[in-house]
Amino acid sequence: MSEMLLATLSNIRTVEDMVAAFRNEKHCRRLLEGMVWPNGKVCPACG
């Protein structure tokens, strides 16, 4: 996981923090993709 993603997620302590971290769809998608594919999107079949 990237350092930015870890820093963002580790700073979430309250609902207000969560709202700030997931402030818009684009940022939310980047955080989610970073959690699911920490090394970028890779095909599980062919790599």
Summary of the structure (lengths in Angstrom):
residues: 47
radius of gyration: 12.4
end to end distance: 18.3
largest distance: 40.9
contacts: 88
relative contact order: 0.17
helix: 57%
strand: 0%
